[in-house]
Amino acid sequence: MHEFKVQDMTCSHCAGTIEKAVRALDPVAKVEVDLADHAVRIESGKPREAFKSAILEAGYSPETK
């Protein structure tokens, strides 16, 4: 499981944008978004850095948890 803290994810639109970026990289990934905790959890066999890059490209600042 990959976990990221995304402080600049503040609303459901942000969460949807991040989830879309993750699914573009891995359509079958399990994605959990916790807006209150600013957390994104991803279950996937793809590397963590690939997801970090995808979230960055979507316009957000992921920090590894």
Biopython code that builds the backbone (N, CA, C, O; Angstrom):
import numpy as np
from Bio.PDB.StructureBuilder import StructureBuilder

atoms = [
    (1, "MET", "N", (0.847, -1.178, 0.000)),
    (1, "MET", "CA", (0.000, 0.000, 0.000)),
    (1, "MET", "C", (0.889, 1.236, 0.000)),
    (1, "MET", "O", (1.866, 1.320, 0.744)),
    (2, "HIS", "N", (0.532, 2.184, -0.842)),
    (2, "HIS", "CA", (1.237, 3.465, -0.911)),
    (2, "HIS", "C", (0.369, 4.507, -0.208)),
    (2, "HIS", "O", (-0.834, 4.585, -0.457)),
    (3, "GLU", "N", (0.976, 5.302, 0.664)),
    (3, "GLU", "CA", (0.229, 6.351, 1.362)),
    (3, "GLU", "C", (0.903, 7.692, 1.138)),
    (3, "GLU", "O", (2.125, 7.823, 1.215)),
    (4, "PHE", "N", (0.071, 8.679, 0.858)),
    (4, "PHE", "CA", (0.556, 10.037, 0.654)),
    (4, "PHE", "C", (-0.266, 11.000, 1.496)),
    (4, "PHE", "O", (-1.462, 10.799, 1.703)),
    (5, "LYS", "N", (0.385, 12.037, 1.974)),
    (5, "LYS", "CA", (-0.277, 13.166, 2.633)),
    (5, "LYS", "C", (-0.318, 14.269, 1.581)),
    (5, "LYS", "O", (0.717, 14.662, 1.044)),
    (6, "VAL", "N", (-1.509, 14.764, 1.292)),
    (6, "VAL", "CA", (-1.667, 15.791, 0.261)),
    (6, "VAL", "C", (-2.365, 16.989, 0.914)),
    (6, "VAL", "O", (-3.592, 17.090, 0.893)),
    (7, "GLN", "N", (-1.576, 17.885, 1.488)),
    (7, "GLN", "CA", (-2.120, 19.008, 2.253)),
    (7, "GLN", "C", (-2.982, 19.944, 1.395)),
    (7, "GLN", "O", (-3.922, 20.560, 1.896)),
    (8, "ASP", "N", (-2.658, 20.046, 0.103)),
    (8, "ASP", "CA", (-3.409, 20.972, -0.750)),
    (8, "ASP", "C", (-4.639, 20.323, -1.401)),
    (8, "ASP", "O", (-5.224, 20.897, -2.320)),
    (9, "MET", "N", (-5.029, 19.139, -0.935)),
    (9, "MET", "CA", (-6.276, 18.496, -1.349)),
    (9, "MET", "C", (-7.333, 18.935, -0.334)),
    (9, "MET", "O", (-7.325, 18.480, 0.810)),
    (10, "THR", "N", (-8.241, 19.819, -0.754)),
    (10, "THR", "CA", (-9.146, 20.437, 0.204)),
    (10, "THR", "C", (-10.633, 20.179, -0.033)),
    (10, "THR", "O", (-11.459, 20.520, 0.814)),
    (11, "CYS", "N", (-10.984, 19.581, -1.173)),
    (11, "CYS", "CA", (-12.408, 19.396, -1.464)),
    (11, "CYS", "C", (-12.628, 18.134, -2.290)),
    (11, "CYS", "O", (-11.677, 17.465, -2.693)),
    (12, "SER", "N", (-13.895, 17.823, -2.535)),
    (12, "SER", "CA", (-14.209, 16.614, -3.297)),
    (12, "SER", "C", (-13.719, 16.709, -4.740)),
    (12, "SER", "O", (-13.392, 15.688, -5.345)),
    (13, "HIS", "N", (-13.664, 17.904, -5.294)),
    (13, "HIS", "CA", (-13.124, 18.066, -6.650)),
    (13, "HIS", "C", (-11.643, 17.690, -6.673)),
    (13, "HIS", "O", (-11.186, 16.998, -7.583)),
    (14, "CYS", "N", (-10.905, 18.146, -5.675)),
    (14, "CYS", "CA", (-9.482, 17.790, -5.568)),
    (14, "CYS", "C", (-9.328, 16.269, -5.478)),
    (14, "CYS", "O", (-8.499, 15.674, -6.167)),
    (15, "ALA", "N", (-10.141, 15.658, -4.619)),
    (15, "ALA", "CA", (-10.071, 14.209, -4.430)),
    (15, "ALA", "C", (-10.355, 13.481, -5.743)),
    (15, "ALA", "O", (-9.677, 12.509, -6.077)),
    (16, "GLY", "N", (-11.348, 13.947, -6.479)),
    (16, "GLY", "CA", (-11.691, 13.337, -7.763)),
    (16, "GLY", "C", (-10.577, 13.480, -8.782)),
    (16, "GLY", "O", (-10.312, 12.555, -9.549)),
    (17, "THR", "N", (-9.926, 14.629, -8.795)),
    (17, "THR", "CA", (-8.823, 14.867, -9.724)),
    (17, "THR", "C", (-7.662, 13.924, -9.414)),
    (17, "THR", "O", (-7.055, 13.361, -10.325)),
    (18, "ILE", "N", (-7.358, 13.756, -8.142)),
    (18, "ILE", "CA", (-6.270, 12.863, -7.740)),
    (18, "ILE", "C", (-6.627, 11.418, -8.066)),
    (18, "ILE", "O", (-5.794, 10.671, -8.580)),
    (19, "GLU", "N", (-7.857, 11.026, -7.770)),
    (19, "GLU", "CA", (-8.279, 9.653, -8.079)),
    (19, "GLU", "C", (-8.209, 9.389, -9.584)),
    (19, "GLU", "O", (-7.796, 8.307, -10.002)),
    (20, "LYS", "N", (-8.602, 10.351, -10.387)),
    (20, "LYS", "CA", (-8.538, 10.210, -11.847)),
    (20, "LYS", "C", (-7.082, 10.041, -12.305)),
    (20, "LYS", "O", (-6.803, 9.225, -13.183)),
    (21, "ALA", "N", (-6.164, 10.801, -11.722)),
    (21, "ALA", "CA", (-4.745, 10.699, -12.077)),
    (21, "ALA", "C", (-4.193, 9.318, -11.715)),
    (21, "ALA", "O", (-3.417, 8.736, -12.472)),
    (22, "VAL", "N", (-4.599, 8.803, -10.556)),
    (22, "VAL", "CA", (-4.150, 7.475, -10.121)),
    (22, "VAL", "C", (-4.696, 6.404, -11.055)),
    (22, "VAL", "O", (-3.968, 5.499, -11.464)),
    (23, "ARG", "N", (-5.974, 6.508, -11.391)),
    (23, "ARG", "CA", (-6.593, 5.500, -12.259)),
    (23, "ARG", "C", (-6.063, 5.550, -13.695)),
    (23, "ARG", "O", (-6.089, 4.542, -14.402)),
    (24, "ALA", "N", (-5.590, 6.702, -14.117)),
    (24, "ALA", "CA", (-4.977, 6.785, -15.445)),
    (24, "ALA", "C", (-3.688, 5.964, -15.482)),
    (24, "ALA", "O", (-3.319, 5.415, -16.520)),
    (25, "LEU", "N", (-3.022, 5.890, -14.354)),
    (25, "LEU", "CA", (-1.789, 5.118, -14.249)),
    (25, "LEU", "C", (-2.074, 3.629, -14.041)),
    (25, "LEU", "O", (-1.392, 2.774, -14.606)),
    (26, "ASP", "N", (-3.084, 3.330, -13.227)),
    (26, "ASP", "CA", (-3.453, 1.940, -12.933)),
    (26, "ASP", "C", (-4.973, 1.865, -12.754)),
    (26, "ASP", "O", (-5.487, 2.145, -11.671)),
    (27, "PRO", "N", (-5.689, 1.488, -13.817)),
    (27, "PRO", "CA", (-7.157, 1.467, -13.781)),
    (27, "PRO", "C", (-7.756, 0.535, -12.731)),
    (27, "PRO", "O", (-8.905, 0.729, -12.333)),
    (28, "VAL", "N", (-7.015, -0.468, -12.275)),
    (28, "VAL", "CA", (-7.556, -1.412, -11.296)),
    (28, "VAL", "C", (-7.049, -1.145, -9.874)),
    (28, "VAL", "O", (-7.305, -1.940, -8.970)),
    (29, "ALA", "N", (-6.347, -0.054, -9.673)),
    (29, "ALA", "CA", (-5.842, 0.282, -8.338)),
    (29, "ALA", "C", (-7.004, 0.549, -7.390)),
    (29, "ALA", "O", (-8.036, 1.084, -7.796)),
    (30, "LYS", "N", (-6.831, 0.175, -6.124)),
    (30, "LYS", "CA", (-7.810, 0.516, -5.087)),
    (30, "LYS", "C", (-7.346, 1.842, -4.496)),
    (30, "LYS", "O", (-6.225, 1.949, -3.998)),
    (31, "VAL", "N", (-8.213, 2.852, -4.556)),
    (31, "VAL", "CA", (-7.862, 4.195, -4.104)),
    (31, "VAL", "C", (-8.786, 4.611, -2.969)),
    (31, "VAL", "O", (-10.008, 4.555, -3.104)),
    (32, "GLU", "N", (-8.203, 5.028, -1.851)),
    (32, "GLU", "CA", (-8.979, 5.563, -0.727)),
    (32, "GLU", "C", (-8.516, 6.995, -0.492)),
    (32, "GLU", "O", (-7.321, 7.256, -0.355)),
    (33, "VAL", "N", (-9.465, 7.912, -0.445)),
    (33, "VAL", "CA", (-9.157, 9.319, -0.203)),
    (33, "VAL", "C", (-9.840, 9.737, 1.099)),
    (33, "VAL", "O", (-11.045, 9.547, 1.263)),
    (34, "ASP", "N", (-9.071, 10.301, 2.011)),
    (34, "ASP", "CA", (-9.600, 10.811, 3.275)),
    (34, "ASP", "C", (-9.352, 12.315, 3.298)),
    (34, "ASP", "O", (-8.258, 12.773, 3.626)),
    (35, "LEU", "N", (-10.390, 13.075, 2.943)),
    (35, "LEU", "CA", (-10.253, 14.532, 2.877)),
    (35, "LEU", "C", (-9.900, 15.143, 4.231)),
    (35, "LEU", "O", (-9.068, 16.048, 4.302)),
    (36, "ALA", "N", (-10.524, 14.656, 5.304)),
    (36, "ALA", "CA", (-10.290, 15.222, 6.629)),
    (36, "ALA", "C", (-8.827, 15.089, 7.047)),
    (36, "ALA", "O", (-8.278, 15.973, 7.705)),
    (37, "ASP", "N", (-8.203, 13.982, 6.663)),
    (37, "ASP", "CA", (-6.809, 13.714, 7.037)),
    (37, "ASP", "C", (-5.833, 14.107, 5.922)),
    (37, "ASP", "O", (-4.617, 14.010, 6.090)),
    (38, "HIS", "N", (-6.381, 14.556, 4.775)),
    (38, "HIS", "CA", (-5.561, 14.883, 3.597)),
    (38, "HIS", "C", (-4.713, 13.682, 3.165)),
    (38, "HIS", "O", (-3.561, 13.835, 2.758)),
    (39, "ALA", "N", (-5.297, 12.495, 3.258)),
    (39, "ALA", "CA", (-4.559, 11.267, 2.968)),
    (39, "ALA", "C", (-5.086, 10.586, 1.703)),
    (39, "ALA", "O", (-6.283, 10.600, 1.416)),
    (40, "VAL", "N", (-4.158, 9.995, 0.965)),
    (40, "VAL", "CA", (-4.493, 9.179, -0.202)),
    (40, "VAL", "C", (-3.787, 7.844, -0.009)),
    (40, "VAL", "O", (-2.573, 7.799, 0.186)),
    (41, "ARG", "N", (-4.551, 6.759, -0.063)),
    (41, "ARG", "CA", (-3.994, 5.411, 0.059)),
    (41, "ARG", "C", (-4.280, 4.658, -1.229)),
    (41, "ARG", "O", (-5.403, 4.656, -1.733)),
    (42, "ILE", "N", (-3.249, 4.024, -1.748)),
    (42, "ILE", "CA", (-3.368, 3.343, -3.037)),
    (42, "ILE", "C", (-2.839, 1.923, -2.909)),
    (42, "ILE", "O", (-1.712, 1.707, -2.464)),
    (43, "GLU", "N", (-3.660, 0.960, -3.303)),
    (43, "GLU", "CA", (-3.218, -0.429, -3.379)),
    (43, "GLU", "C", (-2.976, -0.742, -4.841)),
    (43, "GLU", "O", (-3.904, -0.747, -5.649)),
    (44, "SER", "N", (-1.708, -1.005, -5.178)),
    (44, "SER", "CA", (-1.340, -1.281, -6.561)),
    (44, "SER", "C", (0.055, -1.895, -6.595)),
    (44, "SER", "O", (0.856, -1.703, -5.680)),
    (45, "GLY", "N", (0.326, -2.624, -7.645)),
    (45, "GLY", "CA", (1.654, -3.180, -7.847)),
    (45, "GLY", "C", (2.609, -2.205, -8.520)),
    (45, "GLY", "O", (3.802, -2.479, -8.653)),
    (46, "LYS", "N", (2.076, -1.066, -8.941)),
    (46, "LYS", "CA", (2.918, -0.046, -9.590)),
    (46, "LYS", "C", (3.778, 0.643, -8.527)),
    (46, "LYS", "O", (3.405, 0.680, -7.355)),
    (47, "PRO", "N", (4.929, 1.187, -8.937)),
    (47, "PRO", "CA", (5.817, 1.831, -7.957)),
    (47, "PRO", "C", (5.258, 3.125, -7.372)),
    (47, "PRO", "O", (4.540, 3.873, -8.035)),
    (48, "ARG", "N", (5.610, 3.365, -6.106)),
    (48, "ARG", "CA", (5.173, 4.563, -5.381)),
    (48, "ARG", "C", (5.525, 5.841, -6.136)),
    (48, "ARG", "O", (4.706, 6.756, -6.226)),
    (49, "GLU", "N", (6.727, 5.905, -6.672)),
    (49, "GLU", "CA", (7.178, 7.129, -7.353)),
    (49, "GLU", "C", (6.318, 7.450, -8.574)),
    (49, "GLU", "O", (6.136, 8.620, -8.912)),
    (50, "ALA", "N", (5.792, 6.429, -9.231)),
    (50, "ALA", "CA", (4.920, 6.665, -10.390)),
    (50, "ALA", "C", (3.643, 7.386, -9.949)),
    (50, "ALA", "O", (3.176, 8.299, -10.630)),
    (51, "PHE", "N", (3.081, 6.974, -8.808)),
    (51, "PHE", "CA", (1.877, 7.637, -8.302)),
    (51, "PHE", "C", (2.190, 9.040, -7.804)),
    (51, "PHE", "O", (1.407, 9.968, -8.006)),
    (52, "LYS", "N", (3.331, 9.188, -7.157)),
    (52, "LYS", "CA", (3.731, 10.519, -6.686)),
    (52, "LYS", "C", (3.833, 11.476, -7.869)),
    (52, "LYS", "O", (3.365, 12.612, -7.791)),
    (53, "SER", "N", (4.438, 11.025, -8.956)),
    (53, "SER", "CA", (4.567, 11.851, -10.165)),
    (53, "SER", "C", (3.210, 12.178, -10.764)),
    (53, "SER", "O", (2.977, 13.306, -11.198)),
    (54, "ALA", "N", (2.309, 11.196, -10.791)),
    (54, "ALA", "CA", (0.974, 11.412, -11.355)),
    (54, "ALA", "C", (0.205, 12.456, -10.547)),
    (54, "ALA", "O", (-0.488, 13.300, -11.115)),
    (55, "ILE", "N", (0.329, 12.397, -9.219)),
    (55, "ILE", "CA", (-0.369, 13.370, -8.358)),
    (55, "ILE", "C", (0.253, 14.757, -8.540)),
    (55, "ILE", "O", (-0.462, 15.759, -8.570)),
    (56, "LEU", "N", (1.562, 14.816, -8.660)),
    (56, "LEU", "CA", (2.242, 16.094, -8.921)),
    (56, "LEU", "C", (1.780, 16.696, -10.242)),
    (56, "LEU", "O", (1.506, 17.893, -10.322)),
    (57, "GLU", "N", (1.694, 15.866, -11.275)),
    (57, "GLU", "CA", (1.265, 16.338, -12.595)),
    (57, "GLU", "C", (-0.185, 16.818, -12.570)),
    (57, "GLU", "O", (-0.575, 17.658, -13.380)),
    (58, "ALA", "N", (-0.983, 16.286, -11.643)),
    (58, "ALA", "CA", (-2.379, 16.715, -11.501)),
    (58, "ALA", "C", (-2.474, 18.064, -10.781)),
    (58, "ALA", "O", (-3.553, 18.650, -10.696)),
    (59, "GLY", "N", (-1.343, 18.551, -10.265)),
    (59, "GLY", "CA", (-1.326, 19.877, -9.645)),
    (59, "GLY", "C", (-1.314, 19.891, -8.127)),
    (59, "GLY", "O", (-1.582, 20.923, -7.513)),
    (60, "TYR", "N", (-1.002, 18.746, -7.514)),
    (60, "TYR", "CA", (-1.007, 18.655, -6.057)),
    (60, "TYR", "C", (0.386, 18.288, -5.540)),
    (60, "TYR", "O", (1.266, 17.904, -6.310)),
    (61, "SER", "N", (0.567, 18.413, -4.230)),
    (61, "SER", "CA", (1.885, 18.223, -3.615)),
    (61, "SER", "C", (1.874, 17.030, -2.646)),
    (61, "SER", "O", (1.690, 17.212, -1.442)),
    (62, "PRO", "N", (2.069, 15.821, -3.167)),
    (62, "PRO", "CA", (2.030, 14.649, -2.291)),
    (62, "PRO", "C", (3.323, 14.489, -1.482)),
    (62, "PRO", "O", (4.427, 14.662, -1.998)),
    (63, "GLU", "N", (3.153, 14.160, -0.221)),
    (63, "GLU", "CA", (4.283, 13.822, 0.643)),
    (63, "GLU", "C", (4.132, 12.366, 1.024)),
    (63, "GLU", "O", (3.028, 11.918, 1.331)),
    (64, "THR", "N", (5.224, 11.621, 1.008)),
    (64, "THR", "CA", (5.167, 10.214, 1.381)),
    (64, "THR", "C", (4.913, 10.098, 2.869)),
    (64, "THR", "O", (5.567, 10.765, 3.671)),
    (65, "LYS", "N", (3.966, 9.253, 3.241)),
    (65, "LYS", "CA", (3.648, 9.024, 4.657)),
    (65, "LYS", "C", (4.536, 7.943, 5.211)),
    (65, "LYS", "O", (4.429, 7.599, 6.388)),
]
sb = StructureBuilder()
sb.init_structure("model")
sb.init_model(0)
sb.init_chain("A")
sb.init_seg("    ")
for serial, (resi, resn, name, xyz) in enumerate(atoms, 1):
    if name == "N":
        sb.init_residue(resn, " ", resi, " ")
    sb.init_atom(name, np.array(xyz, "f"), 0.0, 1.0, " ", f" {name:<3s}", serial, name[0])
structure = sb.get_structure()
